[in-house]
Amino acid sequence: MAFMQYLAFDGMPLPLPDSYEVQMVDIEADSGGETEAGTTQRDVVRLGVVRISVSFSVSAKWLGLLTGFKQREKIGVDYFDTETLVVKNAEMFIDGYKAGLVKDTSYKGLWKVSFTLKEF
């Protein structure tokens, strides 16, 4: 049985993630908020901006590749959309990058890498 390809950065397929969560966020203008009458007013600038929280258990080689992508301003991301169940493409950047050693091995360790992809 073949695994689903959840993410690819600039055409490079990434390993199978440990966790994968897609969130659709609405971007609101500063002019929104609560009125004097106590009602909520939303001034939505953009609907359904994609944010993907993901974590991987990777080798030192993949740690280096993912860290390299973190340094880039934007990445072309092919991602599995959980709303439509198809692969979509978007320009994104990496935020909240964390890498930690899980286990020391003879191959420079097993690493846990997590970050959030945010759509431009």
Beta strands, then each sheet from edge to edge (+ up, - down):
strand 1: 7-9
strand 2: 12-13
strand 3: 19-28
strand 4: 33-34
strand 5: 40-41
strand 6: 44-58
strand 7: 75-81
strand 8: 86-103
strand 9: 110-119
sheet 1: 2+ 1- 7+ 8- 9+ 6- 3+
sheet 2: 4+ 5-
end
